[in-house]
Amino acid sequence: MIIGSGLLARAFGPRFTNSVTNCVYAAGVSNSRCSDQREFDREHDRLVKAMAQYKSADLFLYFGTCSANSPLESTSPYVRHKIKMEKIVA
C-alpha cells in the first residue's frame, strides 16, 4: 500500500502499490517552509489513522526530513513537526 501521490510515492509505487503486508506513507507536509499548524495537524491525524489501519503491516515506512539533524533548520516549525511525527512512528 502506498499513501501519497508525490515524488516518493511514485518512486516506491512499483514495489509497494499492491502490497498487503507493507505500507509506505509518503504523504503530508512536504514544503519545508510551511508553518501552518492546520497542515501539521492534518498530517498528524492522517498518519495516526494510517498507522492504526496498517498496525499489522510487516513494514510501515514513513518519510520524515533530513533536516532533523541540521542545527540551522532544527528550530523551524516544519522540522519540529516532522520530528514529532517520527517519534509517533518510532
C-alpha positions as CSV (number, residue, x, y, z in Angstrom):
1,M,0.0,0.0,0.0
2,I,1.2,3.5,-0.9
3,I,-0.3,6.5,0.9
4,G,0.6,9.7,-1.1
5,S,1.0,10.7,-4.7
6,G,4.2,12.8,-4.8
7,L,7.7,12.0,-5.9
8,L,8.5,9.5,-3.2
9,A,5.1,7.7,-3.5
10,R,5.7,7.3,-7.3
11,A,9.2,6.1,-6.7
12,F,8.1,3.4,-4.3
13,G,4.8,2.6,-6.2
14,P,6.1,-0.1,-8.5
15,R,7.2,-2.2,-5.5
16,F,4.6,-1.5,-2.9
17,T,1.3,-0.4,-4.6
18,N,-0.3,-3.8,-4.4
19,S,1.4,-4.9,-1.2
20,V,-0.9,-6.1,1.6
21,T,1.8,-6.6,4.1
22,N,3.7,-3.3,3.8
23,C,2.6,0.4,3.9
24,V,4.7,3.3,2.5
25,Y,3.4,6.6,4.0
26,A,4.7,9.2,1.5
27,A,2.2,11.9,2.2
28,G,1.8,15.0,4.4
29,V,3.6,18.3,4.6
30,S,6.4,18.5,2.0
31,N,7.1,22.2,2.0
32,S,10.0,22.8,4.4
33,R,8.9,26.5,4.7
34,C,5.5,25.6,5.9
35,S,4.5,27.0,9.3
36,D,0.7,26.4,9.1
37,Q,-0.4,24.4,12.2
38,R,-3.5,23.3,10.3
39,E,-1.4,21.5,7.8
40,F,0.7,19.9,10.6
41,D,-2.5,18.8,12.4
42,R,-3.8,17.3,9.2
43,E,-0.7,15.3,8.6
44,H,-0.7,14.1,12.2
45,D,-4.3,12.9,12.0
46,R,-3.8,11.2,8.7
47,L,-0.6,9.5,9.9
48,V,-2.2,8.2,13.2
49,K,-5.2,6.9,11.2
50,A,-2.9,5.1,8.7
51,M,-0.8,3.6,11.5
52,A,-4.0,2.3,13.1
53,Q,-5.3,1.0,9.8
54,Y,-2.0,-0.8,9.0
55,K,-0.9,-1.8,12.5
56,S,-0.4,-5.4,11.4
57,A,1.8,-4.5,8.5
58,D,5.2,-6.1,8.3
59,L,6.6,-2.7,7.3
60,F,5.3,0.8,7.9
61,L,7.7,3.2,6.1
62,Y,7.4,6.9,7.0
63,F,9.4,9.7,5.4
64,G,10.4,12.5,7.8
65,T,13.1,15.0,7.0
66,C,16.8,15.0,6.6
67,S,16.8,18.5,8.2
68,A,16.1,16.9,11.6
69,N,19.9,16.8,12.3
70,S,20.7,20.2,10.9
71,P,21.4,22.8,13.7
72,L,20.3,25.6,11.3
73,E,17.0,24.0,10.4
74,S,16.1,22.2,13.7
75,T,14.2,25.2,15.1
76,S,11.8,25.6,12.2
77,P,8.1,24.7,12.7
78,Y,8.3,22.2,9.9
79,V,11.3,20.4,11.3
80,R,9.9,20.3,14.8
81,H,6.7,18.9,13.4
82,K,8.5,16.2,11.4
83,I,10.5,15.2,14.5
84,K,7.2,14.8,16.4
85,M,5.8,12.6,13.6
86,E,9.0,10.5,13.5
87,K,8.6,9.9,17.3
88,I,5.0,8.8,16.8
89,V,6.1,6.2,14.2
90,A,9.1,5.0,16.2
